[in-house]
């Protein structure tokens, strides 16, 4: 399946969007030189007998650490060892319903990093973004922990809170977000009509229901008159490999979808459907990872649509979960995948055909003091600029002129505030809310996709 740990310990960990096929195997005993066995036994006995803190020199813990160390020595960011407890936690997360904040995380550049918040979850409502680095959880430093460990710390009962200390590069100043946990149910997709002849389909994750939902939604959109489609894969962190392949087949004509290559097999999976058959623009960003990159890569290489947005995450390997007899498990990278054109995704990602940067949120104003008529101040100019964005006729000159006072009065009346004609705290807060709503409503990538499809449709 398509998943990770460390650099993306599965693009799953709080919401596990990259579910893995679980195998219980009888592993054959591999030959080991007697000196190697003796060395490991000697180290174990030495620590048990002589380490200064006997409470930490427990054989079971030492063996768990040795198992993890064997896999860490591979220096593969997606291969890892799970204790029985961590394995149980993984099974809970992959069930599709759990209590947490609703985001996928992984380790990148040695930091536990947000891959993407899920739509409609506490994480999204709190303003968490792809690329945010998690530094502390409830005040506990997590910089040197794995994604699995951090996921366990963040999950908790519905209605309880967790405080995350985040860094948002390139801003070096960390900040705290207090988030109330909720029960998370992961939908596969959603759809709507953007214009009378242009449909919109967003795929959130490639779970077991995705292919059926996508097919049904596409038929709905066609029935409503869609002659072109925007497919949104932004912040889609992945899912089941076989589901991604089947769902991709809905969009591309007969031919290759992806090639999987490892030590035990090399296999090219094919589409056997007619394909979408209407103009298609696919939106991607750095939160587009794993199985969603398979879809984007196939659509791009097969010429089935235009890829638009920013470079994707770059998760191009396949992991399997191998259960061990004591309940622990190994997440092992067994294969890598390649697009129909033979391009590797690992560490590179998909480069869009058309690069469109996302909108940059307007910084919130900070209230410092009340500003009245006749004042000249930089804050006045910033207020004027924001009022102009909201459609008010005002000149951004930094002066609280009589005309500016009247504009403020109009804004205050519309927002149900005390009509003072001054820049006071309530006015600044209302202005920040209005601008945030405006920013949220404008999506430059979606706007560019619509323009592209309108041109193709000849209007």
Secondary structure, 3 states (H helix, E strand, C coil): CCCCCHHHCCCCCCCCCCCCCEEECCCCCCCCCHHHHHHHHHHHHHHHHHCCCHHHCCHHHHHHHHHHHHHHCCCCCCCEEECHHHHHHHHHHCCCEEEECCEEEEEECCEEEEEEECCCCHHHHCCCCCCCEEEEECCEECCCCCHHHHHHHHCCCCCCEEEEEEEECCEEEEEEEEEECEEEECCCEEEEEEECCEEEEEECCECCCHHHHHHHHHHHHHHCCCCEEEEECCCCCCECHHHHHHHHCCCCCCEEEEEEEECCCEEEEEECCCCCCCEEEEEECCCCCCHHHHHHHHHHHCCCCEEEECCCCCCCEEEEEEECCCCCEEEEEEEEEEECCCCECCCCCCCCCEECCCCCCCCCCCCCCCECCCCECHHHHHHHHHHHHCCCCCCCCCECCHHHHHHHHHHHHHCCCCCCCCECHHHHHHHHHHHHHHHHHCCHHHHHHHHHHHHHCCC
